[in-house]
């Protein structure tokens, strides 16, 4: 059974108490390999009164030992749509440019140490070549979708850009909520086709700004599921698109979730066609540094393949950046042998 192996040294990036903007947490990084260098944009939080996030930049020669490039954030709140936070960067390279999707918060997410309720999240897109200067391309998530998990495919497919996203409002339970409150919403599909829980959707674009043809990509399908969402951007392999996603189960503790990492494989030319999906976690919270807060959290957001080694970077406990690795060929072999119709 395929399982990722944690880096034996524990977290590879921890908060720096000497940097006020990151002393409460560094986590959920976007990662990309450029030649022999590994670039990491990490989310950083410096206080818990309003919980505003910025991005820090670190680099590594081996993907394990990272050195901060600056003692200051390289990106942070600037626009009206992200004035209260820039979170969870995910990075892809398309042709000569790097694109970074990030969660943009227009409203305060936390007040006096307590998370605000009913915060509508959006996802925005950045473009860069040096990870120092960024062009903000604006919001790319659908209106009223409450969407904080968007990843781009690293190339056009059949002449179009493609993305995965997790609209937190596009599911049957939210539809019932709207009916109860007498509210109306424009849905992207027939109501009968909505998933039961928040799930992963796919969408297409000609310009990276306007996204359409939304359809369900992968539904949560295990007993006790609460939601699933994209993790790191899809990885192109000879067997198909490898999708590492996060999987959440609501626990018996109030407002507590159990977050883990899972894997699925999709056709290269038609990414809506599922080839295989593992019926188990490939990494689940076990270590103390993954279980520090109310929720037990492994949240994969970045990675790459070097030789036959799959590098997966994840946020642990919303406080640390961690690394897990595994054999790509073993994972692909198990995915091809799986029977997704029985999962």
N, C-alpha and C positions, 0 to 999 in steps of 0.2 A: 504494500500500500504506500503510495507516494506521500511523503511528508517533507516539508521544508526543514532545514536544519538551522537553528539559530546561531548567530555569531557567538562563539564561546566566551567572548569578553563582555557580553552584555550590551547595553546601549552604545552606539558609536558616536552619538552627539548628545550632550546633556546641557541644561541651561547654564549660562555663565552668570554668576551672581554679580559680576562687575559690570554687566551690561544691563542697564535698567529696562530696556525694551524687550529683553528675552529671559529675564531671571525666573519667570513662572513656568515657562515651557518652551521647548523647541520640538516640533513634531510635524507629521504629515508632509513629507518633503516631495518635491518634484525632482527627478533625477534623470540625467542624460549623459551618455558616454560620448566624448568627442576625441577620436583617436585613442591615445593612452590616458587621457584625462577624464575624470568623472566630475561633472558639475552638479551641485545640489543647491536648489532653492528651498529653504526650510521656513515653515511657519513659526513665528515667534510671538509669545505673549509675555508682557512685562508686569502686568498688574491684574487683579481680579475684581476691581470695582466696576470697570466697564468692559474689560476683556477684549481690548482692541488688538488685532493682529497685524504684524508687519512681516516682510520677507527678509531673511538673511541669506548670504551667499557663502558657500564653502566649496572647496575643491580638494580632490584626492588623486593620487597616482595609482592606488591599488583598490579603490572602492571601499576601503575600510577605515583608513586613517584620514580624516578630513580636517582641513585647516580653514578657519574663517578668513575670508578675503578682506573684510572690513569690520570695524567695531560699530558701524552704523548700519541701519537697514538699507537695502538697495531699492526697496519698493515698499509703499505703504499707502494709507488712505489719502486721497487727493480729490476725487470726483464726488459729486453729490450722491451717486449710487454706491460708493464704497467708503463714505466718510466715517463709518463706525467699524470698519474692518476689512482686511484683505486676507483671505484664508485659503489653505489647502491648494497650493499650486501644483498643476500637472503639466509636464513638458513633452512636446513632440517636435521633431524637426521635419518640416515639409519643404523640400527643395533646399533653398539656401537660407531659410529663416527658421527661427525657433518660435513656436507658439505656446503660450502659457494660459491655460484656463484657470480661473480662480474664483472663489466665492466672494461676492461683493455684498456688503451689508450697508444698507441705507439708513437703518435705524439701530439704536443701541441694543445690543444683544444681552447685556447684563447690567443690572443696577444694584449697587450695594451688595455685590457678591451673589445675587440671585438672578438666574436666567429669566429673561422676559418671555412671555407667552405670545404665540401667534405672530412671530417675526417672519415676514415673507423674505426668503432669500433668493438671490439671483446669481447668475454666473457670468463673468465678463472674460474678455480675451485680450491678451497682450501679444505683442510682436517684438522680437529683439534679435540681435546678432551677437551681442557682447555680454548680456545679462547685467549691464550697468544702466544703459538707456533703454527705455521701453516706450513703444507706441501703444496707447490704449485704444482698442477697436470697439470698446463698448460692450453692452449687455448682449449676450447671444442666447440666453434661455427664454423660453416661451413665457408670455405674460400670464401672471396668476398661477404659475406652475409650482412655485416654491421649490426651486431647483438648485441644488448645491453640489451635484456630482456630475460634472461633464468632462469627458475625455475625448480628444480627437484621434482619429486614425492617422498614422504617420504618412499617408499617401492618399492620393485620389483613387477611388475605386470606380471603374467604369466612367471616368471623366468627371466625377463629382466628389466633393469633400463629404466626409462621413463622421458622425459623432455618436457616442453613447451618452445617455443622460438618465437621471433618476428624478422625474417630476414627483414631488412628494404628495401632490394633490390629485394625480391622475390614477385613481383606483376606486373600487366600489365602496369602500368604507367612507371615503370623502364625498362621494356622490350621495350617499345616504345622509351624511351630515348636512349637505347643502339643501336636500329636500326637507329635512327636519326644520331648517331655519328659513325656508322659503326663498333661498338664493338660487340664482341661475348661472350656469357657466357653459362656455362653448368648449365641447370636448373634441379631441382630435380623431375620435373613432366612435362607432356605435357603443352605447353604454354596456351592451352585453359583452363586448370585447375588452372591457376594462379589466385589469388584473385585480385580484382580491386585495392584495397588499401593495405598497410602493415597490415598484420593480424597475428593471432596466429597459429603456427604450432606445431605438435607433432613429436617426434623422439625417437628412441630406441637404446639401447646399451647393450653390454655384459660386458663392462669393465669400463664404465664411461668416457672413452677417445674417442672412435670411435663411432660416432653416424650416424645412417642410417635410412632407411624407413621413410623419412620425408613425411608428408602429412598435408594438411590444417586442422586445428583443429577447429578454430572459425574465421569467417570472420566478418569484419565490415559490418553492414547491415542497418544502419539508415541514413536517409537523412542528408547530410552535413558531414558525417563521413570523417575524415582524416586518422586515424589509431587507432588500438587497440593493446594492448600488455599485457603479463602476469603481474600480480601484485605480490601478495604473493604466496608462493608454495601452490599447491592444498591441501585442507583439507579433510581428509577421514571422512565421516559421514555414518550413517547407510543407508542413502538414496542414496549415491553416492559421487563422488568427487566434492566438492564445489570449484569453481574457481572464485576468485575475481580478476577482471582485470581492467586495466585503459583504458579509452575511450577518444579520443581527437578529437576535432572539430576545424578546422581552422577558426579564427574570421576575422572580416573585418579590424582589425588592422594588420599592416605589421609584419610578423613573430610571430604572436600571436596565441596561442592555448588555448582552454578551456578544461582542464583535469578533469575528474570525475571518480568515481568508479562504476563498474557494477558487476553483478553476474550471473553465469550460473552453471548448474549441469550436471554431466556426469556419465555414468555407471561405477561401481566399477571394474568390470572384463574386460570391453571393454571401456576404456576412450575416444575412438573416437565416441562413441554413445552419442549424446546430449539428455538429458532428459528434461531440461527446461532452459529457459533464460528469465530474466526479461527485459521488454521493456523500462525501465527507469533507471535513475541513482539511486543508493542507497546512494550516497553522492556526492554533487556537491559544487563547491566553492561559498560560501556565506559570510563568515566572512572576515573582513579586513585583517587578517593575512594569508588568503588563496589567496589574490588578490593584493599582494604588488608589483609584478613586471609586465613585459609586458604581460606575460601569467597568467591566473588564474589557479592555480595548486593544485589539490588533487591527490597524487601519492601513492597508497597503495603498500607496500612492505613487511610487516610482520604481523603476527597475530597468534592467537591460540584460542581454545575453552576451557572455564572453566565452567562446569555445562552446563547450557543452554545459557551462554553468549558468544557471538562472539566478540573477541577483534581484531580490525583492526588498525594497526599503519600506518601512512602515512606522506609523506613529504608535507608541505604546502609552497607555494611560493619559493621553493628551498631554504628555510631558517630555517624552524622549523620542529620538530617532533611533531605530533599530534596523538590523539587517538579518535576513535569512537567505539561504542559498539551497539549490537543489539541482539535480541532473535534468536538463531540458529533455533529453531523449527518453528518459524514464517516464517523465510526466506525459509527454506526447503519446508514448506507447500505451499508457494506462487510459488516457482520454480516448484514443481510437478504439480501445477494447470495451469501453463503457457503453451502456445502452441507455441513452438519454430518455427514451420513451418509458422507461421503468423507474425513473427518478422523480 
